Amino acid sequence: MAAIMVRPFGRQDVGAVLALMRALAIFEGYDDKFRLTEADLVEHGLGPSPRFGVLVAERENVIVGIAVHYIIPWTYDLKPVVWLKELYVAEAARGMAVGHALVEQLRQYAAGIGASAIKWTVLKSNMPAKAFYRSLSGQPDEIWESWQLKIDP
């Protein structure tokens, strides 16, 4: 099996990252609301003050997975939390440990900045994702549930 290399994304990766983000939007059912462009990724992810990071997983020089994340600078314990916003592996690369490699690299990054945790949300209906996260020793938060307050333009 070909080796998987995980690294932070760069300008050369923007098109592939956007394609995987769009594939995730289709999978999760919000593609009709998907508005992100390559210019947005460059401005907000690679600009002078990046608002998020993306780890890309390459296999045979093709980007086959992404882990989009950002940092919550501190909470009650004065330690940052890394929020895994999106984890997506191209369908053709599933079962090849790409997701594991991405999460392990994110775990190393989080440890390196002194984070207390990596947190994320999972679609209630996505049982394969829940099984995947459990295989990494992830667990549902027993105290908190996800809420939202929509802001209409």
N, C-alpha and C positions, 0 to 999 in steps of 0.2 A: 504494500500500500504506500502511496506517495506521502511524503512528509507534509505536515501542516505547519505553516509559519504564521504567527500572529504578531501584528505590529500596529502602531497608530496609523491612521489614514493620512494621506497627503493629497495634494492637488491632482496627481495622476490617478487617484482612486475615486474621484468624485462621481463620475458617471456610473461606475459599478455599485458604489454605495447607494446612490439614488435609486438605481434599479432594484436593489434588494429591499430598500425601504418601501418602494411602491409594491413589491411582491408581498411584503408583510401587510400593507394596507389592504390589499385584495384579500389575503388570507383572513384577516380580522374583520373585514366587512366595512371599512371606512374609506375605500378608494374613491368614492364620490366626493369626499371632503379633502382629499389629499392635494395640497397646494405647493409643497416643497419643490424648489428648483435647485439646479446645480449652483447657481449664484448664491442662493440662501445657504447652502452647505459651506461654500467657500467663506462667505461673510461671517457666519455665526460659528463655524467650526474651525476655521483656519485663519481667521482674522487676528488682529493684534490682541484681542481679549476674548478668546474662545469661550462660548457659552456651554459647550458640550464637547465630548470627545467621542471618537469612534475607533474601536479596535477592528481591524479587518483580518480575516483568516484567508490565507492563500493556499491553494493546492495546485501544483503544477502551473504556477504563475497565473492562476485565475482566482479572483476573489469570490469565495463561496459562502462567506458568513460575515456578520457584523454584530458588534456589541456597542450600542449607543449608550452613553452614560454621562452623568453630570454629578457634580458634588454639591451636597448640602453642607456648607462650611462648618457648622457646628450645631449641636443640640445640647441637651441637658448635661452631657458629660464633657463638653468642650472639645469633642472629637468630631471630625467630619464623618459623613455617611456618603457612600457612593450609591447613587440611584441608577440601576440598570433600567433604562427606558425602553430599549428594544434589543432583543436577541433574536436573530433570524439566520437560519442556514438554508441555502438553496436546496430545493427538493432533491436534486441529483446528488447532493453531498451528504444527505442525512444518513446516519448510521456509521459515519466515518470518524467519529470523535471530534468533529469540528466544534460543536457547541461546548464540549468539555474543554477544549483548548482555549476557546475564547473566555470562558468563565474562569479558568485557572489563571490566565494572564490578567484578567480584571481583579482577581483575588490578590495577586502579587502587587498590582498597582495600588489597591486599597490598603494593603499592609504597609506599603512603602510610604504612604502619606499619613499613616497613623489612624486610619478610619476604624470606627468601631463595628461597622457592618456594611454589607451590600444588601440593598432592598430592591424589590420589584413587585409588579403586579402580574397576575396571570388571568386570562379569560376564564370565567367559571367553567365553561364547557370544554376547555382545552386539557383533557386528561393526559395526553402524551407529554405536554409541557410540564404538568405537575409531576408526573413520574420521572421525567428528566431531572427536574430540580431536586426531587427527593434523592435521586441517585448521587447528587453532589452534596448531600447532607443539608439541603435547604429544607425549610419547613414553613408552613403558613403561620402568619402572626396570630397568636391566640388572643391578643388583646385588642388590636386595632383592625378596623375594616375600612375599605376605601370609600370615600365620600367625594362629592363635587358640588360646586356652585357655578353654574353656567353664567357666562357674561355674554349677553346679546349685544351686538353692535348697534 
